[in-house]
Amino acid sequence: MNPTYTAVATSSGRDARAVTADGQLDVQLALPKELGGTGDGLNPEQLLAAGWAACFSTVLDRIGQTQNLDAKDVAVTAEVSLVPTGQRFTLAAVLRIELPDHLHGEPGRQLIEAAHNICPYSRATHGNIPVEIVVE
């Protein structure tokens, strides 16, 4: 494997700091209140949701450019959930995509489908967790 880019981050748990090797990200993590924590910090699901939304939106825009479709005003909201399964948790996700009027219908559907097949986050989760796509 010959990566183009590798992000490096270190943390010692859900109630600790997470710091990237380059120092650009240095955040306090905290268990969400729903898991018995204080909620006074970010959690890994929020970080995954933010990265996925940003990546998916960028992929939509790039594909749109290749098809002469203006997709720069598309907004993507990623919801990443922890779902209890017995003694463990699994992830589930919803991608809510707000399309401008000119992308409603078939052009938008094709653009979203292509982005979901190309986005590294979508590909990494494909077949591993349930992902629902909602067009708004």
C-alpha positions in Angstrom: 0.0 0.0 0.0 1.3 3.4 -1.0 -0.9 6.0 0.6 -1.2 9.6 -0.7 -1.9 10.9 2.8 -2.1 9.4 6.3 -3.7 11.1 9.2 -2.2 10.2 12.6 -4.1 10.8 15.9 -3.6 9.6 19.4 -6.0 9.2 22.3 -6.2 7.1 25.4 -10.0 6.8 25.4 -13.5 8.3 25.2 -12.8 10.5 28.3 -9.4 11.8 27.2 -7.8 14.1 24.7 -7.4 13.3 21.0 -4.5 14.9 19.3 -3.2 14.7 15.8 0.5 14.3 15.1 0.6 17.7 13.4 -1.2 19.4 16.3 -4.0 20.8 14.1 -6.6 18.9 16.2 -6.4 18.8 19.9 -9.8 18.1 21.5 -11.2 16.9 24.7 -13.3 13.8 24.3 -16.1 12.9 26.6 -18.7 10.2 26.9 -22.1 11.4 25.7 -24.7 11.9 28.5 -26.6 9.1 26.9 -23.8 6.7 27.8 -23.5 8.0 31.3 -20.8 10.6 30.6 -20.7 14.4 31.1 -21.1 15.2 27.4 -18.5 18.0 28.0 -16.4 17.2 24.9 -16.5 15.7 21.5 -17.0 12.0 20.9 -15.7 9.7 18.1 -19.2 9.5 16.5 -19.2 13.3 16.1 -15.8 13.2 14.5 -16.8 10.5 12.1 -20.0 12.3 11.2 -18.1 15.5 10.5 -15.5 13.8 8.4 -18.0 11.8 6.4 -20.2 14.8 5.8 -17.3 16.9 4.5 -15.9 14.1 2.4 -19.3 13.2 0.8 -20.0 16.8 0.0 -16.6 17.3 -1.6 -17.1 14.1 -3.7 -20.6 15.3 -4.8 -19.1 18.6 -5.9 -16.2 17.0 -7.8 -18.4 14.6 -9.6 -20.8 17.4 -10.4 -17.9 19.4 -12.0 -17.1 16.4 -14.3 -20.7 16.3 -15.4 -21.2 20.1 -15.7 -23.6 20.1 -12.8 -23.3 22.8 -10.1 -23.2 20.9 -6.8 -21.3 23.3 -4.7 -24.4 24.3 -2.7 -25.3 20.7 -1.7 -25.4 20.3 2.1 -24.7 16.9 3.6 -25.5 16.1 7.2 -24.2 12.8 8.6 -25.8 11.2 11.6 -23.7 8.5 13.2 -25.4 6.5 15.9 -24.2 3.9 18.4 -26.7 1.1 18.5 -26.7 -1.5 21.3 -26.5 -5.1 20.1 -26.5 -7.2 23.2 -23.3 -6.5 25.2 -21.7 -4.5 22.4 -22.5 -1.5 20.2 -22.5 -1.2 16.5 -22.7 1.9 14.3 -25.5 3.0 12.0 -25.6 6.1 9.8 -28.0 8.4 8.0 -26.8 10.8 5.3 -29.2 13.7 4.8 -28.5 15.4 1.5 -30.1 18.8 0.7 -30.1 19.3 -3.0 -30.7 22.6 -4.8 -33.8 22.7 -7.0 -31.8 22.1 -10.2 -30.5 18.8 -8.9 -33.8 17.3 -7.8 -34.9 14.2 -9.7 -32.7 11.9 -11.8 -29.6 14.2 -12.0 -29.4 14.4 -8.2 -30.1 10.7 -7.7 -27.3 9.7 -10.1 -24.9 12.2 -8.5 -25.6 10.8 -5.0 -25.3 7.2 -6.1 -21.9 8.0 -7.7 -20.7 9.8 -4.6 -21.7 7.0 -2.3 -19.7 4.6 -4.5 -16.6 6.9 -4.5 -16.5 8.5 -1.1 -13.9 6.7 1.0 -16.1 6.9 4.1 -19.1 5.4 2.3 -16.9 2.7 0.9 -15.3 1.9 4.2 -18.7 1.4 5.8 -20.4 -0.3 2.9 -21.7 -3.7 4.0 -20.4 -3.1 7.6 -23.1 -0.9 9.0 -26.6 0.2 7.9 -26.5 3.5 6.0 -29.6 5.3 5.0 -29.6 8.1 2.4 -32.3 10.7 2.7 -32.7 13.4 0.1 -34.2 16.5 1.4 
